[in-house]
Amino acid sequence: MERKQVAFPVSTEEHAKIKALAAKQRRSIKQLFLDMLDKFYPGWDKDEKENGSK
């Protein structure tokens, strides 16, 4: 499977808050965002989960 990067600019303060939130929940920033997608867009990665590639 080919891997891609997702990036967007955030301020230093936003980055610190996101990093702290992820650390508080013992998750990576990536997992924090993927979990939010699961919560707000259920099934967004349905094809990926069915193929076992997540």
Residue pairs with C-beta under 8 A, 6 or more apart in sequence:
1 53
10 18
18 29
18 32
19 29
21 32
22 28
22 29
22 31
22 32
25 32
27 35
37 44
37 45
38 44
38 45
45 54
48 54
